[in-house]
Amino acid sequence: MAEVHRNGDSRTCGASTVSGQGKNVFANGKLVSINGDPNSHGGGSLSASVNQVFIGGTMIVENGDSASADNLCPDPGGTHCSPASSSGSPDVFVGS
């Protein structure tokens, strides 16, 4: 199991997640992140892996899920080129 990733939680590149799931599902007072949510550097769409938990038909994200490159990706291989989620709820967990 891993922590639920939420709006404002960190990414490996130093950005934070910007949640766009409709402003209706929370964990610890923060919106739960879903597949495709970008980061504060622009771009960096999350790739959800929790295939058994959905919000509005879209998978939610857990700490450690990968993401596509954000707008600060200069060359392949840097942290901005794969800005995975790196934090989450202290007490709400998902996955197996």
N, C-alpha and C positions, 0 to 999 in steps of 0.2 A: 504494500500500500504506500501511497505517497500523499503529500499534502495537496489540497485543492489550491490551484493557482488563481489569484484574484486581481481585480483592478488595482493598480499601484504596486503590485509585487514586482520584484526585480527580475532582470534578465542578465545573462552572463556578460553582456556588453556594457552594462551600467545603466541601460535604459529601464523604464518601467512599462508594464503592460497597460494598455488602454482598452477597457472592456466595452463591447458593444452589443451585449446580449439582451437589450431591451429594458434594462433597469428594473428587474423584478426578482432575481434570485441572488441572495446574499450569503456569505460566510463571514462571521465576525464583523458584520457591518460593511463589508466590501463586496462589490459585485463579483460574482464568479465568472472566470474567463472561459471562453468557448473557442472552438476551432476557428481560425482566421483572424482572431484579434491581433491588431498591430501593436507596436511599441511606441514609446515617446520620441524615438529618433525618426519615426516614419517608416512605413513598411514593416518587415519582420513578422509577417503573419504566422501565428502559432499553428502547429500541426498536432491536434489532439490525439491522445492514445487511449482514452477511457471509453471503450466502445460499449459499455453497459450503462452509462449515465449521460442523459441528454437534457438540454434546455431548449424548448421550442424545436425539437428535432435535430439539434446540432450538438455534437459531443462536447463535453466539458474538458478542461485542461488540468493536468496535474503537474506538480513541480518536477522539472526535468524533461518535460516535453520539448521537442525541437521546434525550430521556427525557420522561416526563409530569411534571406538577407534583408537587413534594414537599409535605410537611405544613406548610411555612413559607411557602407561596405566598399572599401577601396580596391582590394584584391581578394581573390578566393583564399580562404584559410583563416582570416582574422575573426575575432569575436563578433564583429558587426556582420559578418557573412553567415553566421549561424547562431543568432542571439537566443538561445534556448532559455526557457523559464528557469529561475534559480532560487525561488522562495515561494512560500505559500502559507496557508492557514496554520496556526500553531496546534489546532485541535480538530480540524475537519479533514478527513482522509477519504480517498477513493482508490479504486484499482484493486488488483489482486496480488 
